[in-house]
Amino acid sequence: MKKLVLAALLSSVTLAGVSFAQTTTVVVPGEVRTYVLEQSSPSVVYDGAVVVGEPLPEAVEIYPVPEQSGYGYVVLNQKRVLVDPQTRQVIEVLE
């Protein structure tokens, strides 16, 4: 019986961590948003789905955000996309 209770407790703690990870959001500094929205970078036609948390292919050029090494951006299909330049993961699609 103790093993069953321990297993149930461990399972609920593990699942709570998973659900927490899914709801975590990145708060992007306002100056990063402003900089990206003001740039006149060319838009790239992109056939894939732009999904927050998913990496972009190596073929997509990511522009750096000056003085903000944790942020880069690209314009895909006329939408500005914030990207982590180290992992290439999409952080946010700006509207």
C-alpha positions in Angstrom: 0.0 0.0 0.0 2.8 2.4 0.8 4.4 1.8 -2.6 1.1 2.6 -4.3 0.8 5.9 -2.4 4.4 6.8 -3.0 4.0 6.0 -6.7 0.8 8.2 -6.9 2.5 11.0 -5.1 5.6 10.9 -7.3 3.4 10.7 -10.4 1.4 13.8 -9.4 4.5 15.8 -8.7 6.0 14.8 -12.0 2.8 15.8 -13.9 2.6 19.1 -12.1 6.1 19.9 -13.3 5.1 19.1 -16.9 2.0 21.2 -16.8 3.9 24.1 -15.3 6.5 23.9 -18.1 3.7 24.1 -20.7 2.3 27.3 -19.2 5.6 29.1 -18.6 5.9 32.3 -20.7 8.9 34.4 -21.6 8.6 38.1 -20.7 10.3 40.0 -23.5 11.8 43.4 -22.5 9.9 46.3 -24.1 13.0 47.7 -25.7 13.5 44.4 -27.6 10.0 44.5 -28.9 10.3 48.2 -29.9 13.6 47.6 -31.7 12.3 44.6 -33.7 9.1 46.4 -34.6 11.1 49.4 -35.9 13.4 47.4 -38.2 12.8 47.3 -41.9 14.3 43.8 -42.5 13.1 41.9 -45.6 10.3 39.3 -45.1 11.2 35.7 -45.9 8.6 33.3 -47.4 8.5 30.4 -45.0 6.4 27.3 -45.7 6.7 25.7 -42.2 4.5 26.4 -39.2 5.9 29.1 -36.9 5.4 27.6 -33.4 6.5 29.1 -30.2 9.2 26.8 -28.6 10.1 25.2 -31.9 13.4 25.9 -33.7 13.7 27.5 -37.1 15.8 25.8 -39.7 19.4 26.8 -40.2 18.5 28.2 -43.6 16.6 31.1 -42.0 18.8 34.0 -41.2 18.3 35.4 -37.7 19.2 39.1 -37.1 20.7 40.0 -33.7 19.2 42.5 -31.4 22.0 44.9 -30.3 22.9 44.8 -26.6 20.4 41.9 -26.1 22.4 38.7 -26.8 19.5 36.5 -25.8 17.3 37.8 -28.5 17.3 37.7 -32.3 14.5 38.2 -34.8 13.4 37.4 -38.3 10.5 38.5 -40.5 8.6 35.4 -41.8 5.6 35.8 -44.1 5.3 39.5 -43.1 5.3 38.6 -39.3 8.1 39.6 -37.0 9.3 36.6 -34.9 11.5 36.8 -31.8 14.0 34.0 -31.7 16.6 32.7 -29.2 19.8 33.0 -31.4 21.6 30.1 -29.6 18.8 27.5 -29.9 16.9 29.1 -32.8 13.7 28.5 -30.9 10.8 30.8 -31.5 10.1 33.0 -28.4 7.1 35.0 -29.7 5.4 36.1 -32.9 4.8 39.8 -32.7 1.6 41.2 -34.1 
